[in-house]
Amino acid sequence: MSFGSAALDGLFRGMRKGGTFALTYDEMVPFSAIRLVTIPAVINALNTGKAAFGVPLPGASNKEVADMIKPFVSPEAYRNCLAIGSLGTETDLEPPLYAITDSDPKEASARISELVARVIGKSETRSVLLMESLGTFEAPFATKIDSVVEEIGARSGAIRGSGTDALMLLIQHDSPIFSRMLAISGRYARLFTRDRSVVLIGEKPSTPAYALDHSPGNPLQAQLTLIV
């Protein structure tokens, strides 16, 4: 499944269908850099007849994320095949924004499954790209973190069983369950900062290090510069 970027597809050969891809980042990596990996992948999924479900980074505006996607996909795909989950009790959200309970990981997972089934049912290919930020689950479910691991592991297993879907996990490097999340990920890359530049490097499989920036004139398209 494509990242929606020729540069990233060339580096990682896309995301494996039936696989989980982990992207880790440190606290100095800006949202704009992470979105160079995530947003184009969602746009590409929607434009190729797939569905997309996402739980954005903690502190991110879900409406802002949706507004980034909207101009680049059809109205039908945006309305029917995209779901963006927000943890909390809000009830006045409109598609593609949906509320997910923050009271219990198992209830949250049931809601996620419901939303994923909804958008898959409206897609042409009956396949989905899931994009989930681990940090968004960690704070509200801090006392039930083992259940968070169990539920994400179950989703990863379902993805593997499908053979057609893909899951991208966004994991901050100091997460208390960092190693447990990497254990369920077939492939793994990390973002970090050096000298005010964002560096992308593949760890599984191993790749050279690249400076990550956006292409001139396109803030959503990744540009990679080999570091030698």
N, C-alpha and C positions, 0 to 999 in steps of 0.2 A: 504494500500500500504506500503510495507516494507521500513524501513530505510536502509536496507542492512546491518544491525548490530543486532545480537542476543541480545546484551545488551540493545540497544535503543528500539528494538521491545518489549523486556520484560518489559521495564519501561513504554512505552507509548502505547503499543499494536498497533504499526504501525501508519501510517497516514490514517485517514478515507477517503475512496473514496467519492468524492463529498464534501470534506472538505478543509478548509484552516488552516494550522498549522503555527503559528508565532514563530520564534526563535529570541529573543532579546539578545543583547550583549552590554557590555560597551566598552569604548575606549581602555582598557588595555587587552582585550581578543585577542590573536593572530589569524591570519588567519588560522594557522594550526589547532587550536581547532575547529573553525567553520567548517572547511572542514571535520572533523571527522563525522559531522552530515550530511553534504550536499553531498560530493562526493560519498560515498558508496550508498546513496539512488539513485543517478543518475545511477551509474553502475548497481545496482540491477534492476532498471526500464528497462534499455536497454537489460539486460540479460534475462528478463522475457517477452520479446516481446512487451514492451511498448515504447513509444517515450519519449523524455526528452527535455525540453527547459529551458535555464537558462540565467539570467542576473547577472553575478558575482559581488562580492563586489567592491566598489569604490577603485581604486588603484591596484586592482588585475590584473594580466596578464591573459587575456582570453586564450591566446595560452598555457600558463602554465597549466591552468585548463583543457583544452582539452587534453594536453599531459598526465595529471594524469589519465584521463579516458581511453585513447586509448589502453593501454596494456591489459585492463581487459574486453574488449568487442570485439565482432566480427567486422571485417572490414566493413561489410554491415551495422550493427547497428550504428557504429561510423559515417559512411559517410551519411547514409540515415535517421536515426531516432533521431539524436542529432542536436540541434541548440543552439549556444551560441551567445547571442546578445551583441554587443558593440555599445554604444551610440557615434555618431560622423558621419563624412562624408567620412570615408575610403571606397574606392571602390575596393581595391585589395585583399579583404579577400577571403579565400577559405573555403568551408564546412569542419568542422561544424561551422566555424566562420562567422557571418553575421553582417552587419551594421544596426543600428537603428537610425533614425533621432533624433537629440537633439534640434530641433527647436520648436516642439509643442507636448504636451502629447497625443493629439488625433491622430496625425499622427504616433507617436511612437507606440500607441496601435494598429493601423491598421496594421503596419508592424509586430508587435508581433503576431497578429491574423493570418497573412499570413504565418509566419514561423511555428507557431503551427499547422496550417492546413496541411502544407507541411509534417512535420515529422509524424503527426498522420496518414496521408495517406499512409505512407511507413511502418507503424508498424503492427505487427501481431494482436494485441488486439484492435487497434483503440482507445487506451487510452494514456494519457500523464501525466507526472509529470512536473509541472512548478516550478521553483526555482528562485525567484526574490529578488534582494537586493534593498530595498527601498532607501538606501543612494545613489545609482547610479543615481536615478531619481531626487533626491532632489536638487542638485547643478544646473544642466542645466535648470531645470524647477522651480527654486525658486520663480519666479514671477507668476507662474501658478500652485501653489501647490494644490489648490482646484481641479483643473482638474486632477492632478495626483491621488488624493484620489478617484475621480469619476471613473477614468479609471481602477484602481486596484480593486475598489469595483465591477465594472462591470465584470472583469475577475473572481473574486471570486464568483459572482453570477452565471456565466456561468459554473464554476466548480461544484457548488452546483447542478445546473440543470442537469449536465451530469450524475452524480451518479457513474461515472467510473474514473474520473480524480482526481488529487490532486494538491494543491498549497501550497508551503512553502514560507513564507515571512521572509526575514532577516531584522531586524529593530534595529538600534542603539538606545540605551536607551534615548538619549537626542534629538531624532528626534522631530521636531515641530509638527508632526502629529502622534506621538506615540500612543496616546489614540484612535485616530480615526482608525488607522490600527488594533489595538487590537480588536476594536468593530466588525470588520468584520471577525475575526478569531475565529473559533470554539474551537481551542485548542492553548495553549500558554505555552512556556517554556523559561527560561532565562539562559544566561551564564554570569558569572562575575568572578572576580579574588579575591582571599583571600590568603595572605601569599605566593604569587607566584604560587598558584595553580588555575586552572580553575575549577569553580564549576558549575554544571548543576542542575537545580531544575525545576520541573514542577509546574506551577501555575494554569493551567486549563486543565486537572485536577491536583490537588495538589499531589506532590510526595515528598519523602525525598530528601535531598541534597546529591549529589554525586560529588566526584572529578573526572574530566574527563581527561583522558590521552589516548595515543594510546597503543595498545597491543604490547608486546615485539616482535620486528622483523617485525611489520606491521604498518607503519606510517599512514595508512588510515583506520585502524580498531579501533573502540572506545573500551575503557576499563573504566568501572565505579567502583569506590570504595566508598562504603557507608560512609558518615561522621556521626559519632556518638558522 
